[in-house]
């Protein structure tokens, strides 16, 4: 008989860690760009207060 194997708990490989970090970085940069664009459009969409 074979004994049940424990789940493999090896740490993620370097490639997997880099892949995850790159994905997180890209998502963060996209969110920053979206926020910047929204802030710019907010300032340009307001009518002038002088008129």
Secondary structure, DSSP 8 states (H G I E B T S, - for coil): -------------HHHHHHHHHHHHHHHHHHHHHHHHHHHHHHHHS--S--
